[in-house]
Each structure stands twice: as structure tokens, then as C-alpha cells.
Amino acid sequence: MLEEYAEDENDPNYDSEAITNGDIEFKQVIVEAEPEEIVRKSEPVILEYFEHGDTIAAAEDFLEYVTAKRSHLVCETIVEIALDHKPSHCEMASVLISDLYGRVFSVRDISYAFERLLDKLPDLILDTPDATVLLSNFIARCVADDCLPPRFVQTMSNVELNPSARQTIQRAETLLSMKHGLVRLDNIWGVGGGIRPVKSLIRQIQLLLKEYLTSSDLTEAMRCVKDLEVPHFHHELVYETVLLAVEAINTSVEEQLCTFLSELRRCVIVTPDQMDRGFLRVLEDMSDIVLDVPLAYIMLDRFVERCQHKFRLGETVLKRMPTRGRKRFVSEGDGGAIKDHALKLRE
């Protein structure tokens, strides 16, 4: 039964159109997606990448619908979308282009993408006035990342270009010719978002809170928090806010900081888990905090109660509030002096 059966043309059951006759050949046909469709599909992938920063996941998404002939459109779209975003997103876009090089597109694809972008520069400037500077940064960074050969800039400088494109190429040449230029280009977009040193971020958060307490400008404070671009580090913002409220021993400051946290929750700038994590970190450090602030347990209890009136804290935070530690601390006070002082503060 396993023997191969050779069909006989004289057999009454012979079917001339059967695929087993050997005269039919199957070939893989790859249907090229239209340029507009590639751009349309690439946009959500790039925007998602700006959220998670996973270049491998982005590459896998691109490879599902991009073919070699149209891969330059991916590079072109990455740059175009980044032009409308912040410097930290431009940095992420440069990293994405570097990581996709050799996987999704080649040197020729990247070169062709930038040629098209230079041609479209007069239109790009209408939406992004500093597109000339930004595009020159992208070109210089790609050369520094070995995604573009240096001769690309030299070649384009000898080609007839529109005035804006000419200015872009000249600026890219200047950036590349600077002393230690290739090293400096690694930080061409500035240090932003999650790549900033932790100490620097903490210092910025502390300055932000002090400025808010001075100006009472809640809108400006919200804008500054967004500009930090560190949603994964918002627990530190909550931690510093609660710590400041505990150390202040001042009802007006507590109210101001409570309003600040409430607004962060209302605007969904800080997620509930980051909010709870910030409070929990304070609870974990209370044994050290109380050494510098003897009334720390009382102040924390009062601040948590105030916050609970304005927004809902997680059950984990409420359950871990150190009620026993606070009572023991008060009972060990000097003749009840601390307890009396605490009652006055509550009033």
C-alpha cells in the first residue's frame, strides 16, 4: 500500500487535471503590500515601541508584513513619527533603527529612506519647524551607529538638493567632523527618560516638589512630572512626596502635597500600583526616618488619613500602617510630652 502509484493515461479514471500528474508546479508567490498599507501598519508598532522599548518585539511585528523591497518605508516612518515626539523618543527611534539594521532593512534601505526624507523636508518643516536640525541629527547618529556609511553624507553634498535638505546635509557634516564627534553623537538627543542616572532623577524630583510648594502651581507641577518621562519611577516621586510631608510637620504643607498626589491620581499620571509602592517604601523606611523625625509615625498617620479622604489608597498600604509601632513610640515619650504635642497638632 505504501508503494508509489504511477498513473496511466489510458486508465478510465485518469484525470488530466489532477495535481499528482507531475505537470503542475507550485511556487510561492509573495504579495507585496502597498506603501500606504505598510505605513499604516507601521505607525501603531512604532508608537507601541515608544511605550515598551522592546526592539525585538518591534522587529517581529515588522517582519510579519514588510518585504525587502518595501522595508525602507519602515525606516522612513520611524523617523517621521519621531520628529513629532520628544528628544527621548528620537533617542529610542535611533536605537530602533540601529537594532533593525541587518534584520529588517539594509544599508541601502536606510540610505534610500533618508534620501526620500530629504526630498520631503520642505513639507515636514510645515509640521515640525526644526525638522532640518532633527533630520541632520538622525543622519549623523546613523553614521555613528554604523547604519549609514560616511560616504552617504559626502555623496548627498554633491547632489542637487532643496535648500532645507542642503542645510541638513551641511549640519550633518559639521556634526561628524567635530573632534570626538562619533563619541558625542551617542548622546546627541540628550540624556532623557529612563536612561538618566537615578541620583539625577531623584534630585529633579526633589526640586520639582520644592518648586511646587513655593509656587502652588499645580498645573505646572503636573507638566514637570510628565516631562520627566519616567512612569516606571513614579514610586520615587510618591516616596519623596510622603517623606516631605512627614518631615514638614506642617498642616498647610501636608494639604498641598496631598492635593498634589490626588491630582496625579485623577489625571492618571501615576498608576495605583506606583502610588501604593511609594507609600509602602516609606513604611519600610520608618525605622530610619523616625531617628531624624521623632514625630514621624504621627505625621505619617495624619497624612495617610488626609490622603484617604481625597483618593483611595490600596488595602495593602492601609493594612501595613504601623499602628503598634506608633503607640509604642508615643508611650515611650518623655512623660507624655510627645503625646500632648501630637494632640495639639491634630487639633
C-alpha positions in Angstrom: 0.0 0.0 0.0 3.0 2.3 0.6 4.3 1.8 -3.0 4.1 4.9 -5.2 1.3 4.6 -7.8 2.1 5.7 -11.4 -1.0 7.0 -13.1 -1.8 5.5 -16.5 -3.1 7.9 -19.2 -5.2 5.0 -20.6 -6.8 4.4 -17.2 -10.6 5.3 -17.4 -10.2 7.0 -14.1 -7.3 9.1 -15.2 -7.8 12.8 -14.5 -5.7 15.1 -16.7 -6.1 18.0 -14.3 -5.1 16.1 -11.1 -2.2 17.6 -9.2 -0.5 14.2 -9.0 0.2 14.0 -12.7 3.5 15.8 -12.3 2.7 18.5 -14.8 1.6 21.0 -12.1 4.2 23.0 -10.2 3.6 25.1 -7.1 5.6 28.2 -6.5 5.5 30.6 -3.5 4.0 34.0 -4.5 4.6 36.8 -2.1 2.1 39.6 -2.5 3.7 43.0 -1.9 1.8 45.2 0.4 1.0 48.7 -0.9 3.2 51.5 0.5 0.2 53.2 2.2 -0.6 49.9 3.9 2.9 49.4 5.2 3.0 53.0 6.7 -0.5 52.4 8.2 0.6 49.2 9.9 3.9 50.5 11.0 2.6 53.5 12.9 1.0 51.6 15.8 4.0 49.3 16.0 6.3 52.3 16.4 4.0 54.0 19.0 3.9 50.8 21.0 7.6 50.6 20.9 7.9 54.1 22.3 5.9 52.7 25.3 7.7 49.4 25.9 11.1 50.0 24.3 11.5 46.3 23.1 13.3 46.4 19.8 13.0 42.6 19.3 9.2 42.7 19.7 9.0 45.6 17.2 11.2 43.7 14.7 9.0 40.6 14.9 5.9 42.8 14.2 7.5 44.5 11.2 8.6 41.2 9.7 5.0 40.0 9.6 4.1 42.3 6.7 7.3 44.0 5.4 9.2 42.6 2.4 12.7 43.5 1.3 11.5 45.8 -1.5 9.5 48.0 0.9 11.5 47.9 4.1 12.8 51.4 3.5 9.3 52.6 4.3 9.7 51.3 7.9 12.9 53.4 8.5 11.2 56.4 6.9 8.1 56.1 9.0 10.2 55.7 12.2 12.0 59.0 11.6 8.8 60.8 10.6 6.9 59.8 13.7 9.9 60.6 15.9 10.1 64.1 14.5 6.7 64.8 16.2 7.8 63.5 19.5 10.2 64.4 22.3 14.0 64.0 22.3 13.7 60.8 24.4 11.6 59.3 21.6 14.1 60.4 19.0 16.8 58.5 21.0 14.5 55.4 21.1 14.0 55.8 17.3 17.8 55.9 16.7 18.2 52.8 18.8 15.4 51.0 16.9 16.9 51.8 13.5 20.3 50.5 14.8 18.8 47.3 16.1 16.7 46.7 13.0 19.7 47.1 10.7 20.5 43.8 9.3 17.2 42.2 10.4 14.5 44.3 8.8 16.4 46.7 6.5 19.9 47.1 4.9 22.3 50.0 4.4 20.7 50.6 1.0 17.2 50.7 2.6 18.3 53.3 5.2 20.1 55.4 2.6 17.0 55.4 0.4 14.8 56.3 3.3 16.9 59.3 4.2 17.0 60.4 0.5 13.2 60.4 0.5 13.1 62.3 3.8 15.4 64.9 2.4 13.1 65.3 -0.6 10.1 65.7 1.7 11.8 68.0 4.1 10.0 71.2 2.9 6.7 69.5 3.7 8.0 68.1 7.0 9.1 71.6 8.1 5.4 72.8 7.9 4.5 70.5 10.8 7.9 70.4 12.6 9.7 73.7 12.2 13.0 72.3 13.4 12.9 69.2 11.2 16.1 70.3 9.5 18.1 70.1 12.7 16.4 66.8 13.8 16.9 65.1 10.5 20.6 66.1 10.5 20.8 64.6 14.0 19.3 61.3 12.8 21.7 61.1 9.8 24.8 61.8 11.9 23.6 59.3 14.6 23.1 56.6 12.0 26.6 57.1 10.7 27.9 56.9 14.2 25.9 53.7 14.8 27.4 52.2 11.5 24.0 52.0 10.0 25.0 54.5 7.3 28.4 54.8 5.6 30.1 58.2 5.9 30.2 58.4 2.1 26.4 58.9 2.2 26.8 62.4 3.6 29.6 63.1 1.1 27.5 61.8 -1.8 24.4 63.8 -0.9 26.5 67.0 -0.6 27.4 66.7 -4.3 23.7 66.1 -5.3 21.3 68.9 -6.2 19.0 69.3 -3.2 16.3 71.6 -2.0 17.7 74.4 0.3 16.4 72.7 3.5 18.0 69.4 2.6 21.2 71.2 1.7 21.2 72.8 5.1 20.5 69.4 6.8 23.5 67.7 5.0 25.8 70.5 5.8 24.9 70.3 9.5 25.3 66.5 9.5 28.8 67.0 8.0 29.6 69.5 10.8 28.5 67.1 13.5 30.6 64.3 12.0 33.7 66.4 11.6 33.7 67.6 15.2 36.5 66.4 17.5 35.4 63.2 19.1 32.2 63.6 17.1 31.3 60.0 16.9 31.5 59.6 20.7 29.4 62.7 21.3 26.8 61.6 18.8 25.9 58.8 21.2 24.2 61.5 23.3 23.0 63.7 20.5 19.4 63.6 21.8 20.5 64.4 25.3 20.1 62.2 28.4 16.4 61.7 28.9 13.7 59.5 30.4 14.7 56.2 32.0 18.3 56.4 30.8 19.1 59.2 33.2 21.1 58.3 36.4 18.9 57.5 39.4 20.6 60.2 41.5 19.9 62.8 38.9 16.2 61.8 38.7 15.8 61.9 42.5 17.4 65.4 42.6 15.0 66.6 39.8 12.0 65.2 41.7 13.1 66.9 44.9 13.5 70.3 43.1 10.1 69.8 41.4 8.4 69.3 44.8 10.1 72.3 46.4 9.2 74.5 43.4 5.6 73.3 43.7 5.5 74.1 47.4 6.8 77.6 46.7 4.6 78.5 43.7 1.5 76.3 44.4 1.1 76.0 40.6 -0.5 72.5 40.3 -0.7 72.6 36.5 3.0 73.4 36.1 3.8 70.6 38.6 1.8 68.1 36.5 3.6 69.2 33.4 7.0 68.8 35.0 6.1 65.3 36.1 5.1 64.4 32.6 8.4 65.9 31.2 10.4 63.5 33.4 9.1 60.7 31.3 9.8 58.0 33.9 6.4 56.3 34.6 8.3 53.3 35.9 10.0 55.5 38.6 6.9 57.3 39.8 7.0 55.4 43.0 10.1 57.5 43.9 8.0 60.7 43.3 5.4 59.4 45.7 8.1 58.3 48.2 9.7 61.8 48.2 6.3 63.5 48.5 5.2 61.5 51.5 8.6 61.9 53.1 8.5 65.6 52.6 5.0 65.7 54.2 6.2 63.7 57.2 9.3 65.9 57.7 7.4 69.2 57.3 5.2 68.8 60.4 3.0 71.5 58.9 -0.7 71.1 58.1 -0.6 73.5 55.1 2.3 71.7 53.5 0.6 68.4 54.1 -2.6 69.6 52.5 -0.7 71.0 49.5 1.2 67.7 49.0 -2.0 65.7 49.4 -3.6 67.7 46.7 -0.5 67.1 44.5 -0.9 63.3 44.9 -4.6 63.5 44.4 -4.2 65.3 41.1 -1.6 62.7 40.0 -4.2 60.0 40.5 -7.0 62.0 39.0 -5.0 62.7 35.8 -3.8 59.0 35.7 -0.3 60.2 35.6 0.7 57.9 38.5 -0.8 54.5 38.4 -2.4 52.9 41.6 0.4 50.3 41.9 3.1 53.0 41.7 1.2 55.1 44.3 1.0 52.2 46.7 4.6 51.2 46.1 5.7 54.7 47.1 3.7 54.6 50.3 5.0 51.1 51.1 8.6 52.2 50.7 8.0 54.9 53.3 6.6 52.3 55.7 9.6 50.1 55.2 12.0 53.0 56.0 10.1 54.3 59.0 12.6 52.8 61.5 15.3 55.1 59.9 13.0 58.1 59.3 11.9 58.3 63.0 15.5 58.8 64.0 15.6 62.1 62.2 11.9 62.9 62.7 10.7 61.8 66.2 7.0 62.5 65.3 7.3 60.6 62.0 4.7 57.9 63.0 2.1 60.5 64.0 2.8 62.7 60.9 2.5 59.6 58.6 -0.7 58.5 60.2 -2.2 62.0 59.8 -1.0 62.3 56.2 -2.3 58.9 55.1 -5.7 59.7 56.7 -5.8 63.0 54.8 -4.9 61.3 51.5 -7.5 58.6 52.1 -10.2 61.3 52.2 -9.1 62.6 48.8 -8.3 59.4 46.9 -8.3 55.7 47.7 -5.2 54.1 48.8 -4.6 50.4 48.3 -5.6 47.9 51.0 -2.0 46.7 51.4 -0.9 50.2 52.4 -3.7 50.6 55.0 -3.1 47.1 56.5 0.6 47.8 56.9 0.2 51.1 58.7 2.4 50.7 61.8 -0.3 51.3 64.5 1.5 49.3 67.1 4.8 51.0 66.4 3.2 54.4 66.7 1.5 53.6 70.0 4.7 52.2 71.5 6.6 55.3 70.3 4.1 57.6 71.9 4.0 55.7 75.2 7.8 55.8 75.4 7.7 59.6 75.2 9.1 61.8 77.9 6.2 62.0 80.4 3.6 62.2 77.7 5.1 65.4 76.2 5.2 64.0 72.7 1.6 62.6 73.0 0.4 66.0 74.1 2.2 67.7 71.3 0.7 65.2 68.9 -2.8 66.0 70.1 -2.2 69.7 69.6 -1.0 69.1 66.0 -4.2 67.0 65.3 -6.3 69.9 66.5 
